[in-house]
Amino acid sequence: IMIALVFLSTSVIKIPIPITGGYINFGDAFVMLSGFILGPIYGAFAAGIGSALSDLIGPYAQWALPTFIIKGIMAFIILD
């Protein structure tokens, strides 16, 4: 369920940034929430997969692996 929440909060509500070509989203809130609720291992997995899926389905497929790693680390260290 957390994978789906991270994915949806990242891919559905987007505020585009024209200068960089990127966007702002609410995905990081659910990344942190997944680390908090599920713990470091499962939270990192849910956050990484959900965020990477959003990149793969959107126009940012080249960033899927770095996103998986970065968001996974974010969820992993939230309780440290």
HURAHU-V504948 format. One record per residue. N is the residue number from 0. SS is DSSP state (H for helix, E for strand, - for the rest). Layout:
# HURAHU-V504948
{{N:SS} {N:SS}}
This chain:
# HURAHU-V504948
{{0:-} {1:H} {2:H} {3:H} {4:H} {5:H} {6:H} {7:H} {8:H} {9:H} {10:H} {11:-} {12:-} {13:-} {14:E} {15:E} {16:E} {17:-} {18:-} {19:-} {20:-} {21:E} {22:E} {23:E} {24:-} {25:-} {26:H} {27:H} {28:H} {29:H} {30:H} {31:H} {32:H} {33:H} {34:H} {35:H} {36:H} {37:H} {38:-} {39:H} {40:H} {41:H} {42:H} {43:H} {44:H} {45:H} {46:H} {47:H} {48:H} {49:H} {50:H} {51:H} {52:H} {53:H} {54:H} {55:H} {56:H} {57:-} {58:-} {59:-} {60:H} {61:H} {62:H} {63:H} {64:H} {65:H} {66:H} {67:H} {68:H} {69:H} {70:H} {71:H} {72:H} {73:H} {74:H} {75:H} {76:-} {77:-} {78:-} {79:-}}
